[in-house]
């Protein structure tokens, strides 16, 4: 079971995680096709990292860098 989940992880444990709200490509990796933020159990981030990611995504949405929802769901 853990091997199946390990293959879905978006970030490896060796990487230093820093989320910049201006980095559109990096933030879009953590948003699904509906525009929802992917949960922690799938991304493999710690609670603190997931919180920073969520804050960055919400701030980027507020500044209109990334959309709130995908175009096909409007």
CHARMM internal coordinates of N, CA and C (Angstrom, degrees):
IC EDIT
DIST 1 N 1 CA 1.4450
DIST 1 CA 1 C 1.5247
ANGL 1 N 1 CA 1 C 110.88
DIST 1 C 2 N 1.3258
ANGL 1 CA 1 C 2 N 117.58
DIHE 1 N 1 CA 1 C 2 N -42.74
DIST 2 N 2 CA 1.4597
ANGL 1 C 2 N 2 CA 119.44
DIHE 1 CA 1 C 2 N 2 CA -178.41
DIST 2 CA 2 C 1.5263
ANGL 2 N 2 CA 2 C 111.59
DIHE 1 C 2 N 2 CA 2 C -66.91
DIST 2 C 3 N 1.3326
ANGL 2 CA 2 C 3 N 118.49
DIHE 2 N 2 CA 2 C 3 N -30.27
DIST 3 N 3 CA 1.4532
ANGL 2 C 3 N 3 CA 120.41
DIHE 2 CA 2 C 3 N 3 CA 177.83
DIST 3 CA 3 C 1.5189
ANGL 3 N 3 CA 3 C 111.12
DIHE 2 C 3 N 3 CA 3 C -66.76
DIST 3 C 4 N 1.3228
ANGL 3 CA 3 C 4 N 117.40
DIHE 3 N 3 CA 3 C 4 N -36.69
DIST 4 N 4 CA 1.4598
ANGL 3 C 4 N 4 CA 120.89
DIHE 3 CA 3 C 4 N 4 CA 178.64
DIST 4 CA 4 C 1.5235
ANGL 4 N 4 CA 4 C 110.58
DIHE 3 C 4 N 4 CA 4 C -66.75
DIST 4 C 5 N 1.3255
ANGL 4 CA 4 C 5 N 117.01
DIHE 4 N 4 CA 4 C 5 N -39.53
DIST 5 N 5 CA 1.4557
ANGL 4 C 5 N 5 CA 119.99
DIHE 4 CA 4 C 5 N 5 CA 178.72
DIST 5 CA 5 C 1.5201
ANGL 5 N 5 CA 5 C 111.62
DIHE 4 C 5 N 5 CA 5 C -73.42
DIST 5 C 6 N 1.3109
ANGL 5 CA 5 C 6 N 116.96
DIHE 5 N 5 CA 5 C 6 N -33.78
DIST 6 N 6 CA 1.4567
ANGL 5 C 6 N 6 CA 120.30
DIHE 5 CA 5 C 6 N 6 CA -179.06
DIST 6 CA 6 C 1.5197
ANGL 6 N 6 CA 6 C 111.36
DIHE 5 C 6 N 6 CA 6 C -63.96
DIST 6 C 7 N 1.3182
ANGL 6 CA 6 C 7 N 117.77
DIHE 6 N 6 CA 6 C 7 N -32.17
DIST 7 N 7 CA 1.4576
ANGL 6 C 7 N 7 CA 120.05
DIHE 6 CA 6 C 7 N 7 CA -179.68
DIST 7 CA 7 C 1.5212
ANGL 7 N 7 CA 7 C 111.92
DIHE 6 C 7 N 7 CA 7 C -73.31
DIST 7 C 8 N 1.3308
ANGL 7 CA 7 C 8 N 117.93
DIHE 7 N 7 CA 7 C 8 N -20.15
DIST 8 N 8 CA 1.4579
ANGL 7 C 8 N 8 CA 121.74
DIHE 7 CA 7 C 8 N 8 CA -179.69
DIST 8 CA 8 C 1.5261
ANGL 8 N 8 CA 8 C 112.74
DIHE 7 C 8 N 8 CA 8 C -87.11
DIST 8 C 9 N 1.3179
ANGL 8 CA 8 C 9 N 117.07
DIHE 8 N 8 CA 8 C 9 N -12.43
DIST 9 N 9 CA 1.4535
ANGL 8 C 9 N 9 CA 120.42
DIHE 8 CA 8 C 9 N 9 CA -175.85
DIST 9 CA 9 C 1.5276
ANGL 9 N 9 CA 9 C 110.55
DIHE 8 C 9 N 9 CA 9 C -62.03
DIST 9 C 10 N 1.3352
ANGL 9 CA 9 C 10 N 116.32
DIHE 9 N 9 CA 9 C 10 N 136.63
DIST 10 N 10 CA 1.4564
ANGL 9 C 10 N 10 CA 121.88
DIHE 9 CA 9 C 10 N 10 CA -178.49
DIST 10 CA 10 C 1.5267
ANGL 10 N 10 CA 10 C 111.93
DIHE 9 C 10 N 10 CA 10 C -87.60
DIST 10 C 11 N 1.3339
ANGL 10 CA 10 C 11 N 117.40
DIHE 10 N 10 CA 10 C 11 N -24.88
DIST 11 N 11 CA 1.4582
ANGL 10 C 11 N 11 CA 121.75
DIHE 10 CA 10 C 11 N 11 CA -176.19
DIST 11 CA 11 C 1.5183
ANGL 11 N 11 CA 11 C 108.04
DIHE 10 C 11 N 11 CA 11 C -129.06
DIST 11 C 12 N 1.3380
ANGL 11 CA 11 C 12 N 116.48
DIHE 11 N 11 CA 11 C 12 N 132.40
DIST 12 N 12 CA 1.4579
ANGL 11 C 12 N 12 CA 118.71
DIHE 11 CA 11 C 12 N 12 CA 176.77
DIST 12 CA 12 C 1.5252
ANGL 12 N 12 CA 12 C 109.50
DIHE 11 C 12 N 12 CA 12 C -82.38
DIST 12 C 13 N 1.2988
ANGL 12 CA 12 C 13 N 116.66
DIHE 12 N 12 CA 12 C 13 N 161.10
DIST 13 N 13 CA 1.4628
ANGL 12 C 13 N 13 CA 121.72
DIHE 12 CA 12 C 13 N 13 CA -176.96
DIST 13 CA 13 C 1.5307
ANGL 13 N 13 CA 13 C 112.83
DIHE 12 C 13 N 13 CA 13 C -68.80
DIST 13 C 14 N 1.3272
ANGL 13 CA 13 C 14 N 117.68
DIHE 13 N 13 CA 13 C 14 N -19.89
DIST 14 N 14 CA 1.4570
ANGL 13 C 14 N 14 CA 120.46
DIHE 13 CA 13 C 14 N 14 CA -176.46
DIST 14 CA 14 C 1.5243
ANGL 14 N 14 CA 14 C 113.12
DIHE 13 C 14 N 14 CA 14 C -83.32
DIST 14 C 15 N 1.3138
ANGL 14 CA 14 C 15 N 117.71
DIHE 14 N 14 CA 14 C 15 N -15.72
DIST 15 N 15 CA 1.4488
ANGL 14 C 15 N 15 CA 120.51
DIHE 14 CA 14 C 15 N 15 CA -176.90
DIST 15 CA 15 C 1.5298
ANGL 15 N 15 CA 15 C 111.13
DIHE 14 C 15 N 15 CA 15 C -79.06
DIST 15 C 16 N 1.3281
ANGL 15 CA 15 C 16 N 115.28
DIHE 15 N 15 CA 15 C 16 N 145.25
DIST 16 N 16 CA 1.4528
ANGL 15 C 16 N 16 CA 120.64
DIHE 15 CA 15 C 16 N 16 CA 172.14
DIST 16 CA 16 C 1.5211
ANGL 16 N 16 CA 16 C 106.28
DIHE 15 C 16 N 16 CA 16 C -86.44
DIST 16 C 17 N 1.3163
ANGL 16 CA 16 C 17 N 116.46
DIHE 16 N 16 CA 16 C 17 N 124.73
DIST 17 N 17 CA 1.4561
ANGL 16 C 17 N 17 CA 120.56
DIHE 16 CA 16 C 17 N 17 CA -173.24
DIST 17 CA 17 C 1.5241
ANGL 17 N 17 CA 17 C 109.75
DIHE 16 C 17 N 17 CA 17 C -98.82
DIST 17 C 18 N 1.3252
ANGL 17 CA 17 C 18 N 115.71
DIHE 17 N 17 CA 17 C 18 N 120.50
DIST 18 N 18 CA 1.4574
ANGL 17 C 18 N 18 CA 122.87
DIHE 17 CA 17 C 18 N 18 CA 173.29
DIST 18 CA 18 C 1.5147
ANGL 18 N 18 CA 18 C 107.18
DIHE 17 C 18 N 18 CA 18 C -139.17
DIST 18 C 19 N 1.3086
ANGL 18 CA 18 C 19 N 117.05
DIHE 18 N 18 CA 18 C 19 N 124.46
DIST 19 N 19 CA 1.4539
ANGL 18 C 19 N 19 CA 121.37
DIHE 18 CA 18 C 19 N 19 CA -178.32
DIST 19 CA 19 C 1.5193
ANGL 19 N 19 CA 19 C 109.33
DIHE 18 C 19 N 19 CA 19 C -109.85
DIST 19 C 20 N 1.3164
ANGL 19 CA 19 C 20 N 115.14
DIHE 19 N 19 CA 19 C 20 N 119.76
DIST 20 N 20 CA 1.4487
ANGL 19 C 20 N 20 CA 121.18
DIHE 19 CA 19 C 20 N 20 CA 176.82
DIST 20 CA 20 C 1.5194
ANGL 20 N 20 CA 20 C 107.95
DIHE 19 C 20 N 20 CA 20 C -103.76
DIST 20 C 21 N 1.3127
ANGL 20 CA 20 C 21 N 117.58
DIHE 20 N 20 CA 20 C 21 N 131.03
DIST 21 N 21 CA 1.4633
ANGL 20 C 21 N 21 CA 120.65
DIHE 20 CA 20 C 21 N 21 CA -177.10
DIST 21 CA 21 C 1.5253
ANGL 21 N 21 CA 21 C 112.34
DIHE 20 C 21 N 21 CA 21 C -65.50
DIST 21 C 22 N 1.3267
ANGL 21 CA 21 C 22 N 118.21
DIHE 21 N 21 CA 21 C 22 N -16.29
DIST 22 N 22 CA 1.4669
ANGL 21 C 22 N 22 CA 121.39
DIHE 21 CA 21 C 22 N 22 CA 179.53
DIST 22 CA 22 C 1.5215
ANGL 22 N 22 CA 22 C 112.88
DIHE 21 C 22 N 22 CA 22 C -87.20
DIST 22 C 23 N 1.3339
ANGL 22 CA 22 C 23 N 118.07
DIHE 22 N 22 CA 22 C 23 N -11.86
DIST 23 N 23 CA 1.4632
ANGL 22 C 23 N 23 CA 122.31
DIHE 22 CA 22 C 23 N 23 CA -177.73
DIST 23 CA 23 C 1.5297
ANGL 23 N 23 CA 23 C 109.60
DIHE 22 C 23 N 23 CA 23 C -87.76
DIST 23 C 24 N 1.3248
ANGL 23 CA 23 C 24 N 115.51
DIHE 23 N 23 CA 23 C 24 N 87.50
DIST 24 N 24 CA 1.4642
ANGL 23 C 24 N 24 CA 121.84
DIHE 23 CA 23 C 24 N 24 CA -174.09
DIST 24 CA 24 C 1.5230
ANGL 24 N 24 CA 24 C 112.61
DIHE 23 C 24 N 24 CA 24 C -62.94
DIST 24 C 25 N 1.3180
ANGL 24 CA 24 C 25 N 117.45
DIHE 24 N 24 CA 24 C 25 N -43.33
DIST 25 N 25 CA 1.4731
ANGL 24 C 25 N 25 CA 120.46
DIHE 24 CA 24 C 25 N 25 CA -178.13
DIST 25 CA 25 C 1.5205
ANGL 25 N 25 CA 25 C 112.18
DIHE 24 C 25 N 25 CA 25 C -62.48
DIST 25 C 26 N 1.3152
ANGL 25 CA 25 C 26 N 116.78
DIHE 25 N 25 CA 25 C 26 N -42.68
DIST 26 N 26 CA 1.4656
ANGL 25 C 26 N 26 CA 120.38
DIHE 25 CA 25 C 26 N 26 CA -178.76
DIST 26 CA 26 C 1.5306
ANGL 26 N 26 CA 26 C 111.13
DIHE 25 C 26 N 26 CA 26 C -67.05
DIST 26 C 27 N 1.3204
ANGL 26 CA 26 C 27 N 117.27
DIHE 26 N 26 CA 26 C 27 N -40.38
DIST 27 N 27 CA 1.4617
ANGL 26 C 27 N 27 CA 120.55
DIHE 26 CA 26 C 27 N 27 CA -179.22
DIST 27 CA 27 C 1.5212
ANGL 27 N 27 CA 27 C 111.81
DIHE 26 C 27 N 27 CA 27 C -69.95
DIST 27 C 28 N 1.3249
ANGL 27 CA 27 C 28 N 117.60
DIHE 27 N 27 CA 27 C 28 N -34.81
DIST 28 N 28 CA 1.4664
ANGL 27 C 28 N 28 CA 120.66
DIHE 27 CA 27 C 28 N 28 CA -179.20
DIST 28 CA 28 C 1.5253
ANGL 28 N 28 CA 28 C 112.04
DIHE 27 C 28 N 28 CA 28 C -67.05
DIST 28 C 29 N 1.3230
ANGL 28 CA 28 C 29 N 118.30
DIHE 28 N 28 CA 28 C 29 N -20.07
DIST 29 N 29 CA 1.4715
ANGL 28 C 29 N 29 CA 121.33
DIHE 28 CA 28 C 29 N 29 CA 175.40
DIST 29 CA 29 C 1.5190
ANGL 29 N 29 CA 29 C 111.35
DIHE 28 C 29 N 29 CA 29 C -64.64
DIST 29 C 30 N 1.3313
ANGL 29 CA 29 C 30 N 116.62
DIHE 29 N 29 CA 29 C 30 N -24.96
DIST 30 N 30 CA 1.4566
ANGL 29 C 30 N 30 CA 121.60
DIHE 29 CA 29 C 30 N 30 CA -175.67
DIST 30 CA 30 C 1.5262
ANGL 30 N 30 CA 30 C 112.65
DIHE 29 C 30 N 30 CA 30 C -105.35
DIST 30 C 31 N 1.3396
ANGL 30 CA 30 C 31 N 116.95
DIHE 30 N 30 CA 30 C 31 N 17.44
DIST 31 N 31 CA 1.4605
ANGL 30 C 31 N 31 CA 122.51
DIHE 30 CA 30 C 31 N 31 CA 177.18
DIST 31 CA 31 C 1.5180
ANGL 31 N 31 CA 31 C 107.60
DIHE 30 C 31 N 31 CA 31 C -123.34
DIST 31 C 32 N 1.3375
ANGL 31 CA 31 C 32 N 117.42
DIHE 31 N 31 CA 31 C 32 N 133.76
DIST 32 N 32 CA 1.4618
ANGL 31 C 32 N 32 CA 119.57
DIHE 31 CA 31 C 32 N 32 CA 179.88
DIST 32 CA 32 C 1.5291
ANGL 32 N 32 CA 32 C 110.59
DIHE 31 C 32 N 32 CA 32 C -81.34
DIST 32 C 33 N 1.3235
ANGL 32 CA 32 C 33 N 117.23
DIHE 32 N 32 CA 32 C 33 N -177.91
DIST 33 N 33 CA 1.4590
ANGL 32 C 33 N 33 CA 121.09
DIHE 32 CA 32 C 33 N 33 CA -174.82
DIST 33 CA 33 C 1.5278
ANGL 33 N 33 CA 33 C 113.33
DIHE 32 C 33 N 33 CA 33 C -68.00
DIST 33 C 34 N 1.3217
ANGL 33 CA 33 C 34 N 117.92
DIHE 33 N 33 CA 33 C 34 N -17.34
DIST 34 N 34 CA 1.4629
ANGL 33 C 34 N 34 CA 121.23
DIHE 33 CA 33 C 34 N 34 CA 176.41
DIST 34 CA 34 C 1.5231
ANGL 34 N 34 CA 34 C 112.28
DIHE 33 C 34 N 34 CA 34 C -89.09
DIST 34 C 35 N 1.3216
ANGL 34 CA 34 C 35 N 117.12
DIHE 34 N 34 CA 34 C 35 N -8.31
DIST 35 N 35 CA 1.4495
ANGL 34 C 35 N 35 CA 121.09
DIHE 34 CA 34 C 35 N 35 CA -179.11
DIST 35 CA 35 C 1.5147
ANGL 35 N 35 CA 35 C 113.58
DIHE 34 C 35 N 35 CA 35 C 95.93
DIST 35 C 36 N 1.3262
ANGL 35 CA 35 C 36 N 117.36
DIHE 35 N 35 CA 35 C 36 N 7.17
DIST 36 N 36 CA 1.4643
ANGL 35 C 36 N 36 CA 121.19
DIHE 35 CA 35 C 36 N 36 CA 179.81
DIST 36 CA 36 C 1.5266
ANGL 36 N 36 CA 36 C 110.35
DIHE 35 C 36 N 36 CA 36 C -85.70
DIST 36 C 37 N 1.3247
ANGL 36 CA 36 C 37 N 115.88
DIHE 36 N 36 CA 36 C 37 N 148.65
DIST 37 N 37 CA 1.4601
ANGL 36 C 37 N 37 CA 121.47
DIHE 36 CA 36 C 37 N 37 CA 177.60
DIST 37 CA 37 C 1.5239
ANGL 37 N 37 CA 37 C 108.56
DIHE 36 C 37 N 37 CA 37 C -75.83
DIST 37 C 38 N 1.3243
ANGL 37 CA 37 C 38 N 116.40
DIHE 37 N 37 CA 37 C 38 N 130.77
DIST 38 N 38 CA 1.4646
ANGL 37 C 38 N 38 CA 121.74
DIHE 37 CA 37 C 38 N 38 CA -177.99
DIST 38 CA 38 C 1.5323
ANGL 38 N 38 CA 38 C 108.89
DIHE 37 C 38 N 38 CA 38 C -71.37
DIST 38 C 39 N 1.3398
ANGL 38 CA 38 C 39 N 118.16
DIHE 38 N 38 CA 38 C 39 N 135.55
DIST 39 N 39 CA 1.4673
ANGL 38 C 39 N 39 CA 120.99
DIHE 38 CA 38 C 39 N 39 CA -175.84
DIST 39 CA 39 C 1.5308
ANGL 39 N 39 CA 39 C 113.58
DIHE 38 C 39 N 39 CA 39 C -69.97
DIST 39 C 40 N 1.3072
ANGL 39 CA 39 C 40 N 113.96
DIHE 39 N 39 CA 39 C 40 N 164.33
DIST 40 N 40 CA 1.4606
ANGL 39 C 40 N 40 CA 123.42
DIHE 39 CA 39 C 40 N 40 CA -176.98
DIST 40 CA 40 C 1.5129
ANGL 40 N 40 CA 40 C 114.23
DIHE 39 C 40 N 40 CA 40 C -60.67
DIST 40 C 41 N 1.3037
ANGL 40 CA 40 C 41 N 116.87
DIHE 40 N 40 CA 40 C 41 N -37.25
DIST 41 N 41 CA 1.4677
ANGL 40 C 41 N 41 CA 120.08
DIHE 40 CA 40 C 41 N 41 CA -177.50
DIST 41 CA 41 C 1.5203
ANGL 41 N 41 CA 41 C 111.49
DIHE 40 C 41 N 41 CA 41 C -65.62
DIST 41 C 42 N 1.3187
ANGL 41 CA 41 C 42 N 117.90
DIHE 41 N 41 CA 41 C 42 N -22.50
DIST 42 N 42 CA 1.4607
ANGL 41 C 42 N 42 CA 121.36
DIHE 41 CA 41 C 42 N 42 CA 178.30
DIST 42 CA 42 C 1.5248
ANGL 42 N 42 CA 42 C 111.08
DIHE 41 C 42 N 42 CA 42 C -94.91
DIST 42 C 43 N 1.3341
ANGL 42 CA 42 C 43 N 117.54
DIHE 42 N 42 CA 42 C 43 N -39.97
DIST 43 N 43 CA 1.4619
ANGL 42 C 43 N 43 CA 120.04
DIHE 42 CA 42 C 43 N 43 CA -178.36
DIST 43 CA 43 C 1.5185
ANGL 43 N 43 CA 43 C 112.40
DIHE 42 C 43 N 43 CA 43 C -72.75
DIST 43 C 44 N 1.3297
ANGL 43 CA 43 C 44 N 117.35
DIHE 43 N 43 CA 43 C 44 N -28.65
DIST 44 N 44 CA 1.4546
ANGL 43 C 44 N 44 CA 120.26
DIHE 43 CA 43 C 44 N 44 CA 179.97
DIST 44 CA 44 C 1.5151
ANGL 44 N 44 CA 44 C 113.39
DIHE 43 C 44 N 44 CA 44 C 80.60
DIST 44 C 45 N 1.3136
ANGL 44 CA 44 C 45 N 117.55
DIHE 44 N 44 CA 44 C 45 N 16.09
DIST 45 N 45 CA 1.4514
ANGL 44 C 45 N 45 CA 121.52
DIHE 44 CA 44 C 45 N 45 CA 179.45
DIST 45 CA 45 C 1.5226
ANGL 45 N 45 CA 45 C 110.43
DIHE 44 C 45 N 45 CA 45 C -86.15
DIST 45 C 46 N 1.3253
ANGL 45 CA 45 C 46 N 115.55
DIHE 45 N 45 CA 45 C 46 N 158.29
DIST 46 N 46 CA 1.4609
ANGL 45 C 46 N 46 CA 119.44
DIHE 45 CA 45 C 46 N 46 CA 173.69
DIST 46 CA 46 C 1.5271
ANGL 46 N 46 CA 46 C 108.18
DIHE 45 C 46 N 46 CA 46 C -75.91
DIST 46 C 47 N 1.3141
ANGL 46 CA 46 C 47 N 116.92
DIHE 46 N 46 CA 46 C 47 N 172.41
DIST 47 N 47 CA 1.4659
ANGL 46 C 47 N 47 CA 120.93
DIHE 46 CA 46 C 47 N 47 CA -179.04
DIST 47 CA 47 C 1.5284
ANGL 47 N 47 CA 47 C 110.85
DIHE 46 C 47 N 47 CA 47 C -62.86
DIST 47 C 48 N 1.3148
ANGL 47 CA 47 C 48 N 116.40
DIHE 47 N 47 CA 47 C 48 N -41.33
DIST 48 N 48 CA 1.4605
ANGL 47 C 48 N 48 CA 120.48
DIHE 47 CA 47 C 48 N 48 CA 179.94
DIST 48 CA 48 C 1.5265
ANGL 48 N 48 CA 48 C 110.86
DIHE 47 C 48 N 48 CA 48 C -66.61
DIST 48 C 49 N 1.3284
ANGL 48 CA 48 C 49 N 117.01
DIHE 48 N 48 CA 48 C 49 N -43.22
DIST 49 N 49 CA 1.4615
ANGL 48 C 49 N 49 CA 121.02
DIHE 48 CA 48 C 49 N 49 CA 179.15
DIST 49 CA 49 C 1.5209
ANGL 49 N 49 CA 49 C 111.32
DIHE 48 C 49 N 49 CA 49 C -64.86
DIST 49 C 50 N 1.3341
ANGL 49 CA 49 C 50 N 117.08
DIHE 49 N 49 CA 49 C 50 N -40.30
DIST 50 N 50 CA 1.4646
ANGL 49 C 50 N 50 CA 120.79
DIHE 49 CA 49 C 50 N 50 CA 178.66
DIST 50 CA 50 C 1.5289
ANGL 50 N 50 CA 50 C 110.31
DIHE 49 C 50 N 50 CA 50 C -65.03
DIST 50 C 51 N 1.3196
ANGL 50 CA 50 C 51 N 116.66
DIHE 50 N 50 CA 50 C 51 N -37.51
DIST 51 N 51 CA 1.4574
ANGL 50 C 51 N 51 CA 120.65
DIHE 50 CA 50 C 51 N 51 CA 177.49
DIST 51 CA 51 C 1.5265
ANGL 51 N 51 CA 51 C 110.96
DIHE 50 C 51 N 51 CA 51 C -64.31
DIST 51 C 52 N 1.3298
ANGL 51 CA 51 C 52 N 117.16
DIHE 51 N 51 CA 51 C 52 N -43.45
DIST 52 N 52 CA 1.4628
ANGL 51 C 52 N 52 CA 121.03
DIHE 51 CA 51 C 52 N 52 CA 177.41
DIST 52 CA 52 C 1.5233
ANGL 52 N 52 CA 52 C 111.20
DIHE 51 C 52 N 52 CA 52 C -64.11
DIST 52 C 53 N 1.3289
ANGL 52 CA 52 C 53 N 116.45
DIHE 52 N 52 CA 52 C 53 N -40.50
DIST 53 N 53 CA 1.4587
ANGL 52 C 53 N 53 CA 121.44
DIHE 52 CA 52 C 53 N 53 CA 177.49
DIST 53 CA 53 C 1.5274
ANGL 53 N 53 CA 53 C 110.75
DIHE 52 C 53 N 53 CA 53 C -61.73
DIST 53 C 54 N 1.3191
ANGL 53 CA 53 C 54 N 117.07
DIHE 53 N 53 CA 53 C 54 N -47.79
DIST 54 N 54 CA 1.4613
ANGL 53 C 54 N 54 CA 121.67
DIHE 53 CA 53 C 54 N 54 CA -179.74
DIST 54 CA 54 C 1.5221
ANGL 54 N 54 CA 54 C 110.99
DIHE 53 C 54 N 54 CA 54 C -60.41
DIST 54 C 55 N 1.3160
ANGL 54 CA 54 C 55 N 116.41
DIHE 54 N 54 CA 54 C 55 N -43.65
DIST 55 N 55 CA 1.4644
ANGL 54 C 55 N 55 CA 120.83
DIHE 54 CA 54 C 55 N 55 CA 178.74
DIST 55 CA 55 C 1.5272
ANGL 55 N 55 CA 55 C 110.61
DIHE 54 C 55 N 55 CA 55 C -62.32
DIST 55 C 56 N 1.3263
ANGL 55 CA 55 C 56 N 117.73
DIHE 55 N 55 CA 55 C 56 N -42.76
DIST 56 N 56 CA 1.4648
ANGL 55 C 56 N 56 CA 121.63
DIHE 55 CA 55 C 56 N 56 CA 179.76
DIST 56 CA 56 C 1.5231
ANGL 56 N 56 CA 56 C 111.57
DIHE 55 C 56 N 56 CA 56 C -65.24
DIST 56 C 57 N 1.3308
ANGL 56 CA 56 C 57 N 117.04
DIHE 56 N 56 CA 56 C 57 N -41.75
DIST 57 N 57 CA 1.4663
ANGL 56 C 57 N 57 CA 120.66
DIHE 56 CA 56 C 57 N 57 CA 179.38
DIST 57 CA 57 C 1.5271
ANGL 57 N 57 CA 57 C 110.38
DIHE 56 C 57 N 57 CA 57 C -65.28
DIST 57 C 58 N 1.3187
ANGL 57 CA 57 C 58 N 116.99
DIHE 57 N 57 CA 57 C 58 N -44.10
DIST 58 N 58 CA 1.4605
ANGL 57 C 58 N 58 CA 120.09
DIHE 57 CA 57 C 58 N 58 CA -179.75
DIST 58 CA 58 C 1.5251
ANGL 58 N 58 CA 58 C 111.47
DIHE 57 C 58 N 58 CA 58 C -65.49
DIST 58 C 59 N 1.3102
ANGL 58 CA 58 C 59 N 117.57
DIHE 58 N 58 CA 58 C 59 N -37.48
DIST 59 N 59 CA 1.4591
ANGL 58 C 59 N 59 CA 121.13
DIHE 58 CA 58 C 59 N 59 CA 178.30
DIST 59 CA 59 C 1.5342
ANGL 59 N 59 CA 59 C 110.28
DIHE 58 C 59 N 59 CA 59 C -68.92
DIST 59 C 60 N 1.3322
ANGL 59 CA 59 C 60 N 117.53
DIHE 59 N 59 CA 59 C 60 N -40.08
DIST 60 N 60 CA 1.4669
ANGL 59 C 60 N 60 CA 121.39
DIHE 59 CA 59 C 60 N 60 CA 177.40
DIST 60 CA 60 C 1.5267
ANGL 60 N 60 CA 60 C 110.83
DIHE 59 C 60 N 60 CA 60 C -65.21
DIST 60 C 61 N 1.3161
ANGL 60 CA 60 C 61 N 117.66
DIHE 60 N 60 CA 60 C 61 N -36.98
DIST 61 N 61 CA 1.4685
ANGL 60 C 61 N 61 CA 120.84
DIHE 60 CA 60 C 61 N 61 CA 175.66
DIST 61 CA 61 C 1.5214
ANGL 61 N 61 CA 61 C 110.50
DIHE 60 C 61 N 61 CA 61 C -65.12
DIST 61 C 62 N 1.3203
ANGL 61 CA 61 C 62 N 117.22
DIHE 61 N 61 CA 61 C 62 N -42.88
DIST 62 N 62 CA 1.4611
ANGL 61 C 62 N 62 CA 122.05
DIHE 61 CA 61 C 62 N 62 CA 179.91
DIST 62 CA 62 C 1.5275
ANGL 62 N 62 CA 62 C 110.99
DIHE 61 C 62 N 62 CA 62 C -61.02
DIST 62 C 63 N 1.3256
ANGL 62 CA 62 C 63 N 116.71
DIHE 62 N 62 CA 62 C 63 N -38.59
DIST 63 N 63 CA 1.4634
ANGL 62 C 63 N 63 CA 121.33
DIHE 62 CA 62 C 63 N 63 CA 179.75
DIST 63 CA 63 C 1.5253
ANGL 63 N 63 CA 63 C 112.96
DIHE 62 C 63 N 63 CA 63 C -85.67
DIST 63 C 64 N 1.3290
ANGL 63 CA 63 C 64 N 117.36
DIHE 63 N 63 CA 63 C 64 N 4.25
DIST 64 N 64 CA 1.4767
ANGL 63 C 64 N 64 CA 124.33
DIHE 63 CA 63 C 64 N 64 CA 177.52
DIST 64 CA 64 C 1.5255
ANGL 64 N 64 CA 64 C 112.47
DIHE 63 C 64 N 64 CA 64 C 64.75
DIST 64 C 65 N 1.3203
ANGL 64 CA 64 C 65 N 117.15
DIHE 64 N 64 CA 64 C 65 N 31.23
DIST 65 N 65 CA 1.4625
ANGL 64 C 65 N 65 CA 121.06
DIHE 64 CA 64 C 65 N 65 CA 174.40
DIST 65 CA 65 C 1.5227
ANGL 65 N 65 CA 65 C 109.46
DIHE 64 C 65 N 65 CA 65 C -81.15
DIST 65 C 66 N 1.3289
ANGL 65 CA 65 C 66 N 116.16
DIHE 65 N 65 CA 65 C 66 N -40.09
DIST 66 N 66 CA 1.4680
ANGL 65 C 66 N 66 CA 121.43
DIHE 65 CA 65 C 66 N 66 CA 174.05
DIST 66 CA 66 C 1.5298
ANGL 66 N 66 CA 66 C 107.84
DIHE 65 C 66 N 66 CA 66 C -124.88
DIST 66 C 67 N 1.3331
ANGL 66 CA 66 C 67 N 117.94
DIHE 66 N 66 CA 66 C 67 N 151.19
DIST 67 N 67 CA 1.4684
ANGL 66 C 67 N 67 CA 119.80
DIHE 66 CA 66 C 67 N 67 CA -177.74
DIST 67 CA 67 C 1.5321
ANGL 67 N 67 CA 67 C 112.25
DIHE 66 C 67 N 67 CA 67 C -76.75
DIST 67 C 68 N 1.3207
ANGL 67 CA 67 C 68 N 115.15
DIHE 67 N 67 CA 67 C 68 N 156.80
DIST 68 N 68 CA 1.4652
ANGL 67 C 68 N 68 CA 120.34
DIHE 67 CA 67 C 68 N 68 CA 175.66
DIST 68 CA 68 C 1.5209
ANGL 68 N 68 CA 68 C 110.84
DIHE 67 C 68 N 68 CA 68 C -69.94
DIST 68 C 69 N 1.3341
ANGL 68 CA 68 C 69 N 116.89
DIHE 68 N 68 CA 68 C 69 N -42.50
DIST 69 N 69 CA 1.4632
ANGL 68 C 69 N 69 CA 122.48
DIHE 68 CA 68 C 69 N 69 CA 177.68
DIST 69 CA 69 C 1.5186
ANGL 69 N 69 CA 69 C 108.60
DIHE 68 C 69 N 69 CA 69 C -132.37
DIST 69 C 70 N 1.3339
ANGL 69 CA 69 C 70 N 115.73
DIHE 69 N 69 CA 69 C 70 N 159.20
DIST 70 N 70 CA 1.4572
ANGL 69 C 70 N 70 CA 120.58
DIHE 69 CA 69 C 70 N 70 CA 178.82
DIST 70 CA 70 C 1.5300
ANGL 70 N 70 CA 70 C 109.79
DIHE 69 C 70 N 70 CA 70 C -71.11
DIST 70 C 71 N 1.3292
ANGL 70 CA 70 C 71 N 116.87
DIHE 70 N 70 CA 70 C 71 N 157.07
DIST 71 N 71 CA 1.4616
ANGL 70 C 71 N 71 CA 121.89
DIHE 70 CA 70 C 71 N 71 CA -176.79
DIST 71 CA 71 C 1.5184
ANGL 71 N 71 CA 71 C 112.71
DIHE 70 C 71 N 71 CA 71 C -61.30
DIST 71 C 72 N 1.3234
ANGL 71 CA 71 C 72 N 117.88
DIHE 71 N 71 CA 71 C 72 N -37.32
DIST 72 N 72 CA 1.4639
ANGL 71 C 72 N 72 CA 120.00
DIHE 71 CA 71 C 72 N 72 CA -177.27
DIST 72 CA 72 C 1.5268
ANGL 72 N 72 CA 72 C 113.17
DIHE 71 C 72 N 72 CA 72 C -72.54
DIST 72 C 73 N 1.3404
ANGL 72 CA 72 C 73 N 118.10
DIHE 72 N 72 CA 72 C 73 N -10.81
DIST 73 N 73 CA 1.4592
ANGL 72 C 73 N 73 CA 120.91
DIHE 72 CA 72 C 73 N 73 CA 179.61
DIST 73 CA 73 C 1.5240
ANGL 73 N 73 CA 73 C 112.45
DIHE 72 C 73 N 73 CA 73 C -104.21
DIST 73 C 74 N 1.3264
ANGL 73 CA 73 C 74 N 118.19
DIHE 73 N 73 CA 73 C 74 N 4.05
DIST 74 N 74 CA 1.4704
ANGL 73 C 74 N 74 CA 121.23
DIHE 73 CA 73 C 74 N 74 CA 179.54
DIST 74 CA 74 C 1.4986
ANGL 74 N 74 CA 74 C 111.28
DIHE 73 C 74 N 74 CA 74 C -79.39
END
COOR INIT
IC SEED 1 N 1 CA 1 C
IC BUILD
